[in-house]
Amino acid sequence: MIDFLVIGGGIAGASAAARLSELGSVTLLEREHALAYHASGRSAAMFEETYGKPSTIALNRASKEWHLEINRSCDLPRGLMLLGHEDNKIAFGTDIVSMQLRRLTIEEALEIFPILDPDRVTQVGYHESAWDIDTDAAIQRFIRHMRSNGGTVVTRAEVSAIERTKRGWRVSAGEDYEARQIVNAAGAWADQIAHMASIAPLGLQPMRRSIARVAAPSGYDVSRWPLLFGPGENWYAKPDAGALLISPADEEPVLPVDAWAVDMVLAEGIARYEEHVTAPVQRMIANWAGLRTFAPDRCLVIGASEQDGFWWCAGQGGYGFQTAPAASQLLADLIGGRTSELDAGAIAALSPARFGSD
């Protein structure tokens, strides 16, 4: 009998399994051949403290020390730059306040991002307090911690059935697993897992997010350029191993699938980026898409379901990596009956009870 069976091997499941391994025996099930195959393996992850809803920001702040000091994001400074023009002044004004950016002159912005087009970009916001996240290091750090406490990982273990037993739960995933408690960290498939367990789904919606990897502009070292984005987050661009990642920041509702990018959507994102620069994109190197799964209110879902022993760790949206240290700690604190460092308002905003499931 396993104490905790965690379903889902992305950053949510890996971090939850690590924290729970301190409380009892853990097995982590992943339906694919490797961990972090879907959204977690396709993320252009950043740590930016003010990104998200208030409950997400609370998790960001509680996760900051882990990212900067333990996972060494302090060695990966990036910065963040908002680029606006005359047609989106209102959206620019909203973002510069909510993300606590400072205004730069065009001349100052060109010092940081030399291919900015001063004929079209009329306003710039910036701050240095944003860092890259080494996503593979984060996943592996949590998995090592889990394994050091005796936890196990099983891949190619797609869940096909879940039933309540007198002692807890029986989960079929190639073979049967008996567990006292289940953690549903299945990402885009989390509502499907709940349905198998006769738990009310929460209305989680997978959204496709597409990314193109393009060649860096000739003659430029892009390694120190900041993350660039448009007001309302209708595109972004980020340096990546000598190239640039460009996304239209699309949010297309889709079914849980192995997502792929759509050429026209990628073209739209590249065009939005090119409206702000003097060096157009010359060559696409690769492209892909991932699913960012949101609850109806776009806050994460962390806590107990209406049935004893079934816990949610879902709805990470685009905030999975940056919130994982604190989100997983909150889950472990709730399961272990310990006091969380988060305040009661943030915990309530994250709880599944907000949807009337308790």
Secondary structure, 3 states (H helix, E strand, C coil): CEEEEEECCCHHHHHHHHHHCCCCCEEEECCCCCCCCCHHHHCCCEEECCCCCHHHHHHHHHHHHHHHHHCCHHHCECCEEEEECHHHHHHHHHHHHHCCCEEECHHHHHHHCCCECCCCCCEEEEECCEEECCHHHHHHHHHHHHHHCCCEEECCCCCCEEEECCCCEEEECCCEEEEEEEEECCHHHHHHHHHHCCCCCCCCEEEEEEEEEEECCCCCCCCCCCEEECCCCCCEEEEECCEEEEECCCCEECCCCCCCCCHHHHHHHHHHHHCCECCCCCCEEEEEEEEEEECCCCCCEEEECCCCCEEEEECCCCCHHHHHHHHHHHHHHHHHCCCCCCCHHHHHHHCHHHHCCC
